[in-house]
Amino acid sequence: MDVIANGLVAVVKQDCPTCVLIEPILAQLAAGGITVYSQDDPDFPAQVAGVLDDRELEASFRLEIETVPTLLRMQDGTEVGRLVGWERGEWRDFTGIADLGEDLPGYRPGCGSKSVEPGIAEDLAMRFGDLPIAARRIEVAPLEDEIEACFDREWSDGLPVVPPTPTRVYRMLQGTTRAPDEVVGVIPPDLAPCTIEKVAINAVMAGCKPEYLPVVLAAVEAALIDEFCMHGLLCTTMFAGPMVVVNGPMARRIGMNSRENALGQGNRANATIGRALQLVIRNVGGGKPGGIDRACLGNPGKYTFCFAEDEAGSNWDSLSVERGFAPDASTVTLFAADGVQAVADQKSRTPDSLARTFAACLRVVDHPKMVMAGDAFLIVSPEHERVFHSAGWSKARLKGELDELLLIPGADLVAGAGGIAEGIPTRMAGQSLPKFRPGGLNIIRAGGGAGMFSAVIGGWAATGEIGSIPVTKEITS
């Protein structure tokens, strides 16, 4: 569309009472060469000759029209003045016509432009804007089901995905200030370059809202940190997949669940953020089950495993603060997690008793006779946390007690002990060994206010240079 270089430009629509009201004014201005665009009827205003048809709304988009009628003054292709609605004094000053609109009411508000109606703005931006959407377009036949088309192209994790149309991707990209062509990193196992746009496409398929995109981006970036070892996590025959823990104001702002059913279904942000990360690994990096993903059994968390820590109700430092971030920072922490193991203790009313319950449940992570084989998360419910807080136990105190309780005599761990072939070499029988490596046990608070139930989440190997250790990434816009 060529921009009107000089003179007055009006944008109207017939379906606007104020536009109809000022039709005589536009006819009067037509004598001076005004250009009129009509959004819905090229024969309106009837009293003006040469009305330009803007039913495609390209002019309205390029002129950034939000209200009709809008009157603009253009000079050398640049807007130098603008009025919206009808206010007689303003129009007279703007046009220099002292008696303009003498027979009309002094003021009438305008109507919303068709270019800003729900769903229209994004479509216009895709058609006429300069946002670079570089992804290859795939045409779906008129009679082809879009969701089935996504299944057929193996873009799905086994559940239906939202078809990533250009408009939906554009809308998703409004959730971040980062450029669509910025490369986040290379995604394993294929080491394929991944842009912000590609993450947005998979966030659309996962069902995310645009405001979730910064969290998804941080999760993807965290997965690419060497210590997390995303490639190895894909290849292992163990159960594990990425677990995402979100801390800080962002979790509350986007409505994440840290309370009842925090590890389960029902919350859109929890469900779709974790799913988006998994879809990026699958669709960009090529990490598909039966291919590079060699899990023997896997676990349901490989669809999605994402929740927020209950910081508002907690008496302890949050996970992100423990990991060196400011209390007001928003972060994601990734952990190579197995499934959820229940801890049910309804009777312990002292911290010593409850700590022993926790230790007994933690002892069986991976295998009761395996030590320093993987990290673990202990998710402490509010009722269980209250037992420790009432007794004056800090999180550090609880960790110290658990470290002592999980120092296991080697004689109990050697191969053959208890009639179980699994175990450590007999030469280590005289040692006492910790269940987890130093710092390998993480404790956070989450869950509903009723129910003395906590949870243990074991993790994939975290020994030496093999395996995965938890990583934390700050969320940015």
N, C-alpha and C positions, 0 to 999 in steps of 0.2 A: 504494500500500500504506500502510495506517495503521500508524504506529509504536506498539509496545506502550508504554504510558505508564509503568507501574509494575510491579514484580515481577520474578520470574526468567523468563528466556527460554533455551531450549536449542535448538540446531540439530544435527541428527543425520542419518545416512543408514543404511539397512539394510545396505548393502554395506561396513560398517566393523566389524570385530570388537570394537573398543573400545566402539562405540555399542551393539552387541548385549550386551556384557558389563554395561553400566550400565543396561540396561532396567529392572531392579528398583529402581534408585536413582531413575530418572525417575518410576516408578510411585509410589514413596514421596513424592516431591516434589509429585506431582500433587494430593495432598490439600491442599497449601498454595496451589494455584492456579497452578502453573508453566505457561507456554505453550511448546509443543514444535512446532518446524518440522521436517518430514522432507523431505530433498532428493530421495529416489528412490521412496518407498513411503508413501502416506498412511495405510496400515494399520499402519505401524511407528512407534513401539513399540505392540504390541498391547495392552499392559497400561495404556496411557494413553488416556483418552477425549478426543476433540476435537482430535486431532493436526491441525495445519494443513499443507496441501499446498504444498510449496515446489519442486515439480518444475520450475517456470519459473525458479526461483532468484532471484526478485526480492528476497525477504526476505534471502537470503544476501548478495546484492549490497549492499543498503542497510545491512546490519549489518556489512559488510566481513569476512565469515567466510572464513578461510583454512584452518582445520583443524576437523574434527569428531571428537568432540563439542566444541562450544563452549557454555559456560554464561555468561550475562550477567545483570547486575542493572541494571534500568532504573529511573530516578527522574525523574518529570515529563518523560518522553519522551527523556531523555538517559542514555546508558550511564555507569554509575558504577563498574563492575567487570566483569572478564572472566577466565575460566579456559578453558584448552584441554587436551584429553586428559583422562585420569583420574589424579589423585593424591589419595589418600584424605584426607590431612591438609588439603590446600588446600580440597577440597570441604566438609569438615566446618566449617572456619573460615568459608568463604564462605556456607554455608547456616545455620550455627548449630546443626546437628544432630550431637550428640557421637558417636553410634553409627552414623553413616551409612557404609554399605558395609563392615560388619564382616566379612562372609563373602567379600568380593572381594579380589583381589590389591591390594597397596598402590599399584601404579603400572602404567599402560599408556599408551603414546603414542597420539595420535590418528591420523587419516588425513587426507589432503588433501581439502579441500572440492571438491565438483563445480563450484563457481563459479570456481575458479582452474585448472581443467584447460586444456590448450593450446587456444587459439582461443576458449574460452568467455568469458574475462574481457572481451575486446574487444567481443564480441557483446552481453554484458550491459550494458556501458557505453553502447553505442549504443541499446539498448532502454530502459534505465531511468536512465541518467545525464543530466547537464545540459549535456553538451558540445554547443554549437550547431553543427550541420552545416547550413549554409544552402544548399548547392548543390541545384539542382532534381533530384528523383529521376526517373529514367527506368525504367519497368517493361519488362522483357524477357519476351516470351512464353515459356511453358514449353518449347516446341519450338525456340525461336530460339537459335542459337549465340551466346554472349556475345561471343566474339572477332570473329565476323563482324558482330555488331551494332555494334561499335566501328568496324569498317571502313566499314560502311554509313553511319554518322553522320559520317564524315570526321574522326575523332579521331586517326587514325594517320598516322605519317610514311612509311607504306608497308610497315612491318614490323608483325607482331602486337603489340598492347599488352595489358597486364594489365587486365582489367575493374575499374574503380575502385568496388568495392562499399563501402557505408558502413563496414563493419568494417575493410576494408583501409585506408580513409582515416583512420579513427580510430587504427589502429595506426601509420600513418605520422606522424600528428600528435604521437605520443608522442616523436618524435625532436627536438622543440624545446619550449622553455618559452614561446614566443611565442603569443599568443592567436590562434585560428583566424580571427577576423574582423579582425585587424590588416591594414591595407592596405599592401602592399609598395610600390606605385606604380601608374602607368598604363602598360600594355603596348602598344607600337606594333605594327602601324600603326593599329589602331582606337582606340588610347588608352583601352583598357578597364581599369577598376580591377581590380587583382589582389590578392586576400587571401592570407594564409598558407594557408588551406584550399585555394584554387585551385592554389597551387603544390604542395601535398601531393597533390592529385588527380592532377596530371600526373606527379609523382614516382612514384606508384603505377603509373600506366600505363607509365612508362619502365622499371619493374622495380627501383627503388631499395629499399634497406633504410631503416628509420627513421633510423638513425644517419647516413645520407648527407644528410638533409634540411637541416641547417644549411649544408652546402656548396652545395646547390642554391639555397637562399635567397640566399646571398651572391652566387652567380653571376647570379641574376635581378636583384638590386639593382645589381650592377656593370654589367649590360647596360643599365640605365636611366640611367646617368651620361651627361650630355650629350656629353662628349668621345668616348664610345664610338660614339655615333650609330647606335643599333640600327635606327632607321627607315631611314636611308640605306643601311645594310648590307643590309637586306631588298630595297630597291628597285634596288640597283645591278645592272647586267648582268654584273659581274665574277663571279669564281668563289667569293668569300669567304663565310665563315660564322664564328660565334664559336668560338674555341679557348680552352679553359679550362686554365690551369696552376695547380695547387694546391701550396702550400708550407706547411711547418710541421708541428707534432705531429698535427694532425687527419688529414693525408694518411696518416701511418703508422698512426694509430689505426683508421682504417676500411679499411686494407689496400689502399691505392691502389698501382698499379704505376708505378715510375719506372725500372725496369731492363729486362730482356729484353722486347722487343716492347711497350715502353711506349706507342708510338704506334699499336699495332695492337689486335687483338681479344684476348679471353680473360680480362680482369679485370672483374668485375661493377661495382665502384665507378667505374672509368674510363668504362666503356661507358654506364652508366645516368645518371650525373650530367650528362654532356654532353647525353645524349638528353633528359633532363628539361627542361633549359633550352630546347632546341629545341621541345619539345612545348608549353611555356608560351607561347612566341612564336607558335606555330601556333594553339593551341586557345583561348588567352585573347586574344591580340592580333590574331588573324586573318591572320598572315603565312604564307600558303600559296603553294606553287609554282603558277605560272600565274595567280595573282592579283597581289598586291603584290610577291611574290617573283619578280623578273624576271631571275634569273641566266641567262645564255646557256647555260652548261654546268654550273655548280655544281661541287661536288666531294664525294667520299664523306664528308668530314668534316662535311658538313651533316646527316648522321644523328647523329653524335656525334664530338666532338674534345676529349678531356679526358685529362690525365695529370698525374702529380706530378713535380716536380724531384727528382733524386737528390741530396739534401742530405747524407745520411749519408756517402756516399763521396767527396764533393767537397772539393777544396782551395780552392775559390773561395767568395766571398760568394754567397748565394742571390739569386734574382730579387727576392724580397720584401724582403730586407735592402737591396739596391741601391735599391729603391723607397721606402725610408724606414721600414720596419717593424722591430720588434724581432726578434731571432733566434728567440724562442720564440712569436712570433705565428703564427697560422694564417691564410692568405690565399688568395683566388682572384685571378688576373690574367686578364683577357679580352683577346684579340687578334683582330682581323678577319682571319682566316687563309685563304690559298689552300691548295692541296695540298702534299704533302711532296715535296721535291726531294732526291734522294740525293747525298751527297758521299762518294765512294769514293776514299780515298788510302791505299794499302797500303805505300807505300815511304818516305814522308817520316819522317825520324828527327830532324829539326831543326825548331825552332819557326818559323824563317824560311820553310822550304819548305812546311810545313803551312799557315801563314798565307796564303801565296800561293795555295795550292789553295783555301782558303776564299774568298779574295777573288775568284778566277776564277769560282767557282760563284755567289757573291753578285752578281757583275756582271750575270748574266743574269736576275735577278728582274724580272718584268714584261716586260722587253725589254732587250737589252744596251745600247740607246741611250736608255733612259729613266732619268732621274735625279730624285731627290727626289720620286718619284711614290708611294711607299709605304714603310712600315716593313718590317722582317724580323726573324725569330727564327733564330738559329743554335743548333741543338741539338748539343752536343759530346758525343761518346761518351767513356766512361772511358779507352779506349786512346788516343784523340786528346788528351784532357785531360792524360794522363800525359806526353806529349811536351812540352807547355808547362810543366807543373809541374816536371819534371826539369831543365828549363833555367832555372827561376826566373821564368818569366813569370806574372804575375798576370792576372786577367781584364781589368783596366784596361789593362795593357800590350798584351794581344792586341787590345782594341778600338782602342787608339791606332794600332797597326800596320795594322789593317784600314782605319781611316779614311784613312791615308796611301795604302795600296794602292788604295783605291776613290776616290781623287781623280783624275778622268778628264779628259784634254784635250778641250776643246770641239770641236776639229777632228775627233775620232773620233765625236762625237755628233750632228753637224749632219745635217739632212735631206739625203739623197742620198749621204752618205759610205758607202763600201763597197757602193754600188749598192742601198742600202736607203732607201726613201722616208721611213720613220719617222725622227724625230730632232728636235733642237732647232732654233730659228731660226739662220740662218747668221750673224746679227749677234753670236752668242755664241761663235763659233768660237775667239776668242782667249782665252777663259776656261778655267780648270780647275774642274770642278764635282764635288761629292761625290755618290756614288751615293744616299746616304740623308740625310735631314734630321738635324741634330744630335740625338743621343740616339735616333735611329730604329732602330739596330741593337741587339737584345737577345741576350744569350748566356746559355744555361743548360746544365746537364749532365743527361743522361739516357741510358739505354740499357744494353745488356748488357755484361758485362766482357770478352767476346771479340768481336773484329771491329772493324777500323779504318774504321768507317762513321759519319759524322755526317749531319746533315740541315739543309737550308735551308727555312724556311717563309716565303714571301712574304706580303704583306698588301695589303689594299685601301688606296686613296688616303689619304694623311695630309698633305695640303697645305692651308695656310691654314685657312679656316673650313669647308672641305668635307672629307669623309672621316672616318676613325676613327683614334684613337690608343689605345694600350693603357691600360687602367685596372685598378686593384687595389683590392679590398675585403676588409677583415678579416672573418673568419668568427666569428660569435657564436652562442650557443646558442639 
